[in-house]
Amino acid sequence: MTETGDNPAPAGGGRKSASAFRTISEVAAELDLPQHVLRFWETKFSVIRPMKRGGGRRYYRPEDVTLLRSIRDLLYTDGYTIKGVRKLLREGSGKLQAPSAEKVTEQVAEQAPASVSTPAPEAMASTAGDEALKGELEGVVSELEDIRSLLRDADA
């Protein structure tokens, strides 16, 4: 970062536009986080999906950077745990500037095997009845999604 706190200028000499993709090193510098933390968060939060190019280089969209900033603030400033932030993501909390609920639902639907049908949230609530059981089931689903993501990454 420069003394004024701005992003460093790219090698081409001019500043990147607000809509430009950022490398992991640029995002890490902007958020004052080590790069390995960003990579770790990718394994814990399925909504963090930077575009990857040849050689596995990560390129973050502006909305990815906004989401990462929100996650960082919740973890480091507000004292949330990773599990707590994941719960906020699932619930679509206003505290977290995540992609729209429609976009997250589309991403989950794309990941789900065709043979598995996901019940509507209303049906799950009326069937389970017990909020504690519902929370426990949501945690198991989240863990399974994380495992699926890790397995997919291992195959790639």
C-alpha positions as CSV (number, residue, x, y, z in Angstrom):
1,M,0.0,0.0,0.0
2,T,1.1,3.5,-0.5
3,E,1.4,6.0,2.3
4,T,-2.1,7.4,1.5
5,G,-3.6,3.9,1.8
6,D,-4.5,3.6,-1.8
7,N,-3.9,0.5,-3.8
8,P,-0.5,0.3,-5.4
9,A,-0.5,1.2,-9.1
10,P,-0.4,-1.7,-11.5
11,A,2.7,-2.4,-13.6
12,G,1.2,-0.5,-16.6
13,G,1.5,2.8,-14.7
14,G,-2.2,3.7,-14.2
15,R,-4.6,2.7,-11.4
16,K,-7.0,-0.2,-12.0
17,S,-10.6,0.7,-12.4
18,A,-13.1,-0.2,-9.7
19,S,-14.5,-3.0,-11.8
20,A,-11.1,-4.6,-12.6
21,F,-10.2,-8.0,-11.4
22,R,-7.6,-8.2,-8.6
23,T,-4.9,-10.7,-8.0
24,I,-4.6,-12.5,-4.6
25,S,-1.6,-10.3,-3.7
26,E,-3.6,-7.1,-4.5
27,V,-6.6,-8.3,-2.4
28,A,-4.3,-9.4,0.4
29,A,-2.6,-6.0,0.5
30,E,-6.0,-4.1,0.3
31,L,-7.5,-6.1,3.2
32,D,-4.2,-6.3,5.2
33,L,-4.3,-10.1,5.3
34,P,-1.8,-12.7,4.4
35,Q,-2.5,-14.5,1.1
36,H,-2.7,-17.9,2.8
37,V,-5.7,-16.6,4.9
38,L,-7.6,-15.9,1.7
39,R,-6.8,-19.4,0.4
40,F,-8.0,-20.9,3.7
41,W,-11.2,-18.9,3.6
42,E,-11.9,-20.4,0.1
43,T,-12.0,-23.8,1.8
44,K,-14.4,-22.6,4.6
45,F,-16.8,-20.3,2.7
46,S,-18.2,-21.9,-0.5
47,V,-19.3,-18.5,-1.8
48,I,-15.7,-17.3,-2.2
49,R,-14.9,-18.4,-5.7
50,P,-12.3,-16.4,-7.4
51,M,-11.8,-16.9,-11.1
52,K,-8.8,-19.1,-11.7
53,R,-6.6,-18.9,-14.8
54,G,-3.7,-20.9,-16.1
55,G,-1.4,-22.2,-13.3
56,G,-4.2,-21.7,-10.8
57,R,-3.7,-17.9,-10.5
58,R,-6.7,-16.4,-8.7
59,Y,-8.5,-13.3,-9.9
60,Y,-11.0,-11.7,-7.6
61,R,-14.0,-9.7,-8.9
62,P,-15.0,-6.5,-7.1
63,E,-18.0,-8.3,-5.4
64,D,-15.5,-11.0,-4.1
65,V,-13.4,-8.3,-2.5
66,T,-16.5,-6.7,-0.9
67,L,-17.5,-10.1,0.5
68,L,-14.0,-10.8,1.8
69,R,-13.9,-7.4,3.5
70,S,-17.2,-8.2,5.2
71,I,-16.0,-11.6,6.3
72,R,-12.7,-10.1,7.6
73,D,-14.7,-7.4,9.6
74,L,-17.0,-10.0,11.1
75,L,-14.2,-12.3,12.1
76,Y,-11.6,-9.8,13.3
77,T,-13.7,-6.8,14.4
78,D,-17.1,-8.2,15.5
79,G,-15.6,-11.4,17.1
80,Y,-17.6,-13.9,15.0
81,T,-16.3,-17.4,14.5
82,I,-16.0,-19.0,11.1
83,K,-19.0,-21.1,11.9
84,G,-20.9,-18.0,12.9
85,V,-20.1,-16.2,9.6
86,R,-21.1,-19.3,7.7
87,K,-24.4,-19.2,9.5
88,L,-24.9,-15.6,8.6
89,L,-24.2,-16.4,4.9
90,R,-26.8,-19.2,5.0
91,E,-29.4,-16.9,6.6
92,G,-28.6,-14.0,4.2
93,S,-28.0,-11.6,7.1
94,G,-27.8,-7.9,6.4
95,K,-24.5,-7.9,8.4
96,L,-22.8,-9.7,5.5
97,Q,-22.6,-8.2,2.1
98,A,-22.7,-11.5,0.2
99,P,-23.9,-12.2,-3.3
100,S,-27.7,-12.1,-3.6
101,A,-29.6,-15.0,-2.2
102,E,-30.7,-15.9,-5.7
103,K,-27.1,-16.1,-6.8
104,V,-26.1,-18.3,-3.8
105,T,-29.1,-20.6,-4.4
106,E,-28.1,-20.9,-8.1
107,Q,-24.5,-21.8,-7.1
108,V,-25.7,-24.5,-4.6
109,A,-28.1,-25.9,-7.2
110,E,-25.3,-26.1,-9.7
111,Q,-23.2,-28.1,-7.2
112,A,-25.9,-30.5,-6.1
113,P,-26.0,-33.8,-7.9
114,A,-29.0,-34.2,-10.1
115,S,-30.2,-37.3,-8.2
116,V,-30.6,-35.3,-4.9
117,S,-33.6,-33.1,-4.5
118,T,-33.3,-30.3,-2.0
119,P,-36.6,-29.5,-0.1
120,A,-37.8,-26.0,0.1
121,P,-36.7,-24.2,3.3
122,E,-40.4,-23.8,4.4
123,A,-40.9,-27.6,4.1
124,M,-37.8,-28.2,6.2
125,A,-38.9,-25.9,8.9
126,S,-42.4,-27.4,9.1
127,T,-41.1,-30.9,9.0
128,A,-38.3,-30.5,11.6
129,G,-40.3,-28.3,13.9
130,D,-37.5,-28.1,16.4
131,E,-35.2,-25.1,15.7
132,A,-32.2,-26.8,17.4
133,L,-32.5,-29.8,15.1
134,K,-32.9,-27.5,12.1
135,G,-29.7,-25.7,13.1
136,E,-27.8,-29.0,13.6
137,L,-29.0,-30.2,10.2
138,E,-27.9,-27.0,8.5
139,G,-24.5,-27.4,10.0
140,V,-24.2,-30.9,8.7
141,V,-25.3,-29.7,5.2
142,S,-22.7,-27.0,5.3
143,E,-20.0,-29.4,6.3
144,L,-21.0,-31.8,3.5
145,E,-20.8,-28.9,1.0
146,D,-17.3,-28.0,2.3
147,I,-16.2,-31.7,1.9
148,R,-17.7,-31.7,-1.6
149,S,-15.7,-28.6,-2.5
150,L,-12.5,-30.0,-1.1
151,L,-13.0,-33.2,-3.1
152,R,-13.7,-31.3,-6.2
153,D,-10.6,-29.2,-5.7
154,A,-8.5,-32.4,-5.2
155,D,-9.8,-33.8,-8.5
156,A,-8.9,-30.7,-10.4
